[in-house]
Amino acid sequence: MNTAGVRIGAVVLLLAAAAPVSAMPGGANATGAERTFSADQAAVYVQLALDCVEREYPNQIAHVMQSDQDQGTPRSLHPAFYGCYDWHSSVHGHWLLARFARLHPEHPLAADARGALARHLRPELIADETAYLLGEGREPWQRPYGLAWLLQLAAELREWAAAAGNVEHAEAAADWAAALAPLEEACVDRLAAWLPKLAYPIRTGEHSQTAFAFGLILDYARTAGQHDLAALVENTSRRLYARDRGVDLAFEPSGQDFLSPALAEADFMRRVLAPNEFAAWLAAFLPEIPGDSYAGWLPVAIVTDRADGKLAHLDGLNLSRAWMLDGVAAGLPPGDPRLPALAAAARAHAAAGLEAATGEHYAGGHWLGTYAMYLSSRRGLPANKS
């Protein structure tokens, strides 16, 4: 993994990114949209992905086998996405590389990121990945978290290919998007078959949660022009979440959460509801958001052992809470009295989460960079046009 020098540099850069509120643009009233992150600060997260995107071991395989013939190594089972400890982390590690290379094409690490994408997003490798996904007995595999991140990778490549700028890079992104298309289509089909059967939301703070995945899927569907999928997700959201009332944050977090069930639901529903409708829904769903700038209404999660992969999930919770709070604020009408409290809590969680995303321990380093990049590049926010 990283050398000691890289780790020290990472800490310095991340501490700069997580500067005190008074040092941020806008001072105490700074919002998520006003936070700025340089290419060098974001490069810390890219190095975390590069360190593990081709690291095969240790590896946790969730693998349904029908016979002895289904035995294999991580690389033989998943020739494109075998690194970063598990399949979904490898997928969103590739998303991180694509996002950084698109936003910061001249940075020295952008070439390394493009090289990794070129090696892994090849038609023959994606054909094997698609065949694996469609194998017998694998209908629930990576559903919904891994499938949602695969669609986010597809969305990133599509946007990159369509963006103005370096023609050579855009053409490469278009080639990678085309190579990924069969797996993308398989994920869409798998989700489209599942959503109508889902009688209840899944409210866990880990991978099987529906609200977080629905947000990623809906963002993808709108980017890709997948109108049927977008309509299905929107209709499912109203069926599963529209009548929710009175969530109690006292029951969060659980000891190994990396997603907030309550905030993820709110961040998803702001994608579906118009601002005034969302404001009314939020008041009924999450009535404890105060009308002042007190950040303590949502305490930052405490991590006791970052070498423990499950306990380290809570660093990810701080990062995902920060972007979800930003998202909730972005969905409210201007002047809503809850905006200062949302912004204050988002700043506190961002500072704690970014400081922890150093890669000192592989347990968190193999995935926290993605969450730091998602937050710092403001992915998923309605004002994000990059």
N, C-alpha and C positions, 0 to 999 in steps of 0.2 A: 504494500500500500504506500501511502505517503511517507516521505522521509521526515525526520524531526523538523528540518528547516521549513519544509512545505507546510507542516502542521502549524508551526509558529506563524508563518506568513498568513495562513488561513485565518488564524485567530485574530491577528491584527486587522485584516481586511474586514472580517465579519463584525468585529467590534466597531469599526468605522461605519459599516452599514447599519448597525444597530445603535446609532448615536443617540444621546439623550434627546428628549423631545425638544428642549430649548435649542438644540443645534440643528434641527431639521428645518427645511424650508417651511415657512409659515409658523414656526415655533410651536407653542402649545396648541394651536388650532390646526396643525398640519393634519391632513387626511392621507389615506393610503395612496390616493392618486397623486399627491404632492411629494411622496418619498422618491428619492433618486438613488440609483445604484449604477456605478460605473461598470464598464466592461471588465476591469480588473477585479472588482468585487464579485461580479457574477462568475468570473473565470474560476474562482475557488470551487464553485459547485460543479463546474464542468470537469475539473480535475478529479473530483470524487467519482463522477461517472466514467471517465476514461480509465481510472484506476481499476474499475471492476467490470466494465462492459465485456471484456474478454477473459475475465477470471472465472474459470469453471468451478473451482472448489474454494470454500465449502459451498454446498448447494442443497437446497431443500426442494425435492421434487414432489408435487402433488400429481400422482400418476395412476390412472386406472388401467389395470392390466386384464386382458382376457385370456392370455396364455403365456407360456415361457417365451414365445416369440416377441412379446412386447417388452422384454428386458432391454435396457440400454443405458448409456451414460447421458449426462445432461447435454453434451454437445451432439450426440447422435439423435437424441429425441427432439432437441430444439436447436437446429443448426444456426438459426439467426439470433435467437434470444436465450442463450444458455448462461450468460454471465450475471453478475449482480445478485447472487444467492438464490433467486427464484425468478420465475418467468415474468411475472408482472413488474418486478423491479427492473429487470432488463428492458422490458418494453418502455417503461417511463424514463429509464435512463437514456434510451435512444431519443425519446421526446425532448429531454433536456438538451442533448447534443444538437438536435435539429433547431430548437428554439434559439440557443445561443449563437449557432453559426448563422442563422437568419438575421438576428438582431445585431450581431457584432462580427460581420464577415471579415474584417481586416485584423482582428485580434489573432495573435500567433496560435492560440488553441483552436481557433475556428477551423484551420486546416486539418488538425488532428480529429476534430469532430466530424468533418466531412469524410475523412478517410475511414473512420469507423462505420459511418452510415453506408458508404460505398461497399465495404467488405460484407456487411450483414444484410442489407436490403437488396438482395439479388433474387431474381425470379425463381431459380431452382431451390434456394433455401426457403423462400416464402411458400413455395409449393409443398415442401415437407411440413412446414408449420401448419398450413391449412389442412393437410391430410390428417395431422395429429388432432387438431381441434375437432374435426368431423368424425373422428374414430368412434367406434361403438362404445356406448356407456359414458361418453364424455359430455353429455348435454349440460351438466352443471359446472363443468370445468372453467375456472377463472371467471365465473359469473357472479356479480356483474363487474367487479373491480378491474380485473385484468382486461376484459373485453372493452371496458370504457376507456382505459388508457391506450389501448391499441387504436381506438377510434380518434383519440386526441392526437396521437402520433400522425395518423392519416390526415387529420385537419391541419396540423402544423405544416406538413409537406405540401398540401394543397395550397395553403395561403402563401407559402414560400414560392411555389412555382408560379403563382399568379402575381406576385409582387413586382413592382418596378425596382430596378437596380441591376445588379450584376447578372447578365444574361447567362453566362456559363453556369453560375450557381443555380439559377432558376431552372435551367434545363436539367441539371443533375437532380434537383428536387423533384421535377416532373418525372424523371426516370424512376426515382425511388418510390414515388407515389404510385406509379403504374405497377411496379413490382409488388408493392404491398396490397394492391387492389383486391386480389382473390381472398386474402385473409380478412381484409376490411369487410368485404361482402359477406363472408361467412359469419363474422361477428354481428353484423346487422341482422342477418337472418336468424341467428341464434337468439338475439335479444327480442326481435319482433315476434318470435314464437313464444317467448317466455312471458312478456309483459301482460298479455291478456289473461294469463293463468294466475297472475300474482294477486291473491285475495287480500293480502295484508302487506304493509310496508315492513322492511327489515330495519330495525332501529339500533343495531349494534354500533359500537365505536370502532369496528375493524372492517375487514375487507368486504364482508357481505352486505354492508349497509347499502340501502337503495338510494337514499336522497343524494349523497355525494356522487355516486355513479350516474344518476339521472342528470345531474348538472353537466357532467362531462359529455354525456351522450347527446343531450339537447344542444349544447354548444357545437358539437360536431355536426349534428344533423342540419343545423341552420347554415353552417359553413359549407357543407357538401351539397346543399340543395336536396337533402333527403326529406322531402316534405311529409311523406307518409310516416316515417319514423318520428319526425318532430311532432306531428299531430298525435301519434300514439303515446309518446312520452308526456305531452301536455295533458291529454285526456286521462292518462293513468295518474298523473299528479293530482288532478282535481278529485279523482275517485278515492285516492289513498290519503291525501293530506288536507284537502280544503276545509274539512270540518274539525281539524285538530284545534284544541283549546287548552290553555292553562298548563303548559309544560313547566316543570320545576327543575331549574338548574342545580338544585341541591343534590340531585342524584348523578351529577356529572362532576369530574370524569370517573369512569371505572379505571382500575389500576393499570390497564394496558391499552387504553384508547389512543388512537392517532387521529380520530375523527370525532367531532361532537355531533351526536344525533340531533340535538335541538338546532344548533347553528347551521348544520348542513341542510336541514330541512328548510330553514328560513332562507338560506342562500340559494337554494334551488327554487323555492316558490317566488322569489323576486324575479326570476327569469320568466315566470309564467304569468304573473299578475301585473296589471298596470299599477303605476305608483300609488294612486289613492286607494285602490283595492288592496294592494299589498300592505299599505300602512294600517288599514283597518284589520286585515288578517293578522298582522304581526302583533297588534295591540291585544288581540284575543289569545293568540298562541303563546307569546312571550311577554307577559305583562310586567315583568320585573326590570325591564330596561329603564334606568332612571332618566330624568329630564335635566341632568347636569353633566359635568365633565369628569365625574368620579370614575376612575378605572377599576376600582376595587369591587364593583358589582360582579365582576367575573375574574376571580383570582387566577393568576398564571399557574399552570400545572408544574408540579415539583418532580424532578427526576432524581432518583436516589442511586442509580447504578447504570451508567451509560454503556457498560460492557455487557449488560443483559439485554438481549434483543427485544424482549417484550416490554421491559420497563422503559427502554429507550423510545418506545412508541410515543411516550408523552412529550418528547421534544417535537415530534411531528404534529402532535395535537396543538401545541402552541403555534406552530407555523400555519396549520390549516385553520385554526380559529382566527388568526389574524386576517387571512384573506377572506374568510367567510364573513367576518365583521365588516370588512371593507365592502364586500358584496351586498350585505344587508343594507348598509348605508347608501350604497349606490342605487338601490331599488326604491328608496323613500323619496317623497317629494322634497324639494328645497325648503329649508326652514323647519323641517320636522324637529321637534324638541329633543328627540332621542339621538340625534346625530353626534353631539359632543361626547356622550357616554360611549357610543359605538367607536368613535375615533380614538378615545383615550384607551379603551380596552384593546383595540387593535394594535396601537403603538406598543403597549406593554407586552403583548404576546409576541409581536414581531421581534422586539429586542431580545427576549428570552430565547426564542426559537432560532434566530439567526446566529446568536452567539454559540449555540450548541452544534451547528452544522459544520463541523471541522473535519470529520473523517478520522478522528483519533481512534475510534473503535469501529471495526467493520460492521458490527451489529446495527449501528445507525448510519455509518458512512455510505453503505451501499444503496441507500434510498433517500436520505434526508436532503441531499443536494437537489433532487427533483422538487421537493416541497419548498425549499428555499428559492429555487428559480421560479416556480409558479407564483409565489408571493412577490418576489422582487421585480419580476417582469410584468406584474399586474394582469396575468392571464385570467380570462374569464370575466373580467369587469366590462360593463357595457361601453365604457369610454375607450376601451383598448382597441385601437385600429391597426396596431403594428402587426 
